[in-house]
């Protein structure tokens, strides 16, 4: 009887830990989402301001495209190395 009670208490404790971990994961994902949206809005406002101030916009688009491409390649490479280990 005592062993059964101990097992029951351990199961309840494990369920609480799992639920707590899931809640922390959800909060972390929501936090990351909110930070990402804030970064995108801030970046959009920044670039919109630059586009209004600078008359020759084609160079900005050209260099922005190159920068984005390089950053994507670096990110994919680092991400691939992270999962290969």
C-alpha positions as CSV (number, residue, x, y, z in Angstrom):
1,X,0.0,0.0,0.0
2,X,2.7,2.5,0.8
3,X,4.5,1.8,-2.4
4,X,1.3,2.5,-4.4
5,X,0.8,5.8,-2.5
6,X,4.3,6.9,-3.2
7,X,4.0,6.1,-6.9
8,X,0.7,8.0,-7.0
9,X,2.3,11.0,-5.4
10,X,5.3,10.8,-7.8
11,X,2.9,10.7,-10.8
12,X,1.1,13.8,-9.6
13,X,4.4,15.6,-9.1
14,X,5.5,14.6,-12.6
15,X,2.3,15.9,-14.1
16,X,2.7,19.2,-12.3
17,X,6.3,19.5,-13.5
18,X,5.2,18.7,-17.1
19,X,2.4,21.2,-17.0
20,X,4.7,23.9,-15.6
21,X,7.3,23.2,-18.3
22,X,4.6,23.5,-21.0
23,X,3.5,26.8,-19.6
24,X,7.0,28.1,-19.5
25,X,7.5,27.0,-23.1
26,X,4.3,28.7,-24.2
27,X,5.3,31.9,-22.3
28,X,8.8,31.8,-23.9
29,X,7.3,31.4,-27.4
30,X,4.8,34.2,-26.8
31,X,7.6,36.4,-25.5
32,X,9.8,35.7,-28.6
33,X,6.8,36.4,-30.9
34,X,6.2,39.8,-29.2
35,X,9.8,40.7,-29.4
36,X,10.0,39.7,-33.1
37,X,6.9,41.8,-34.0
38,X,8.4,44.8,-32.1
39,X,11.6,44.4,-34.0
40,X,9.8,44.2,-37.3
41,X,7.7,47.3,-36.6
42,X,10.8,49.3,-35.4
43,X,12.8,48.2,-38.5
44,X,9.9,49.2,-40.7
45,X,9.6,52.6,-39.2
46,X,13.4,53.1,-39.4
47,X,13.6,52.1,-43.1
48,X,10.5,54.1,-44.0
49,X,12.1,57.2,-42.5
50,X,15.3,56.5,-44.4
51,X,13.4,56.1,-47.7
52,X,11.7,59.4,-47.2
53,X,14.9,61.2,-46.5
54,X,17.1,59.8,-49.2
55,X,16.1,60.4,-52.8
56,X,18.2,57.7,-54.5
57,X,16.3,54.7,-53.1
58,X,17.6,52.1,-55.6
59,X,21.0,51.9,-53.9
60,X,19.3,51.2,-50.6
61,X,17.2,48.5,-52.0
62,X,20.2,46.9,-53.7
63,X,22.4,46.9,-50.6
64,X,19.6,45.9,-48.4
65,X,18.9,42.9,-50.7
66,X,22.6,41.9,-50.6
67,X,22.7,42.3,-46.8
68,X,19.5,40.2,-46.3
69,X,20.9,37.5,-48.6
70,X,24.2,37.3,-46.7
71,X,22.5,37.2,-43.3
72,X,20.2,34.4,-44.5
73,X,23.2,32.4,-45.7
74,X,25.0,32.9,-42.4
75,X,21.9,32.0,-40.4
76,X,21.2,28.8,-42.4
77,X,24.8,27.8,-42.1
78,X,25.0,28.3,-38.4
79,X,21.6,26.6,-37.9
80,X,22.8,23.6,-40.0
81,X,26.0,23.3,-37.9
82,X,23.9,23.5,-34.7
83,X,21.8,20.5,-35.7
84,X,24.6,18.4,-37.1
85,X,26.4,18.3,-33.8
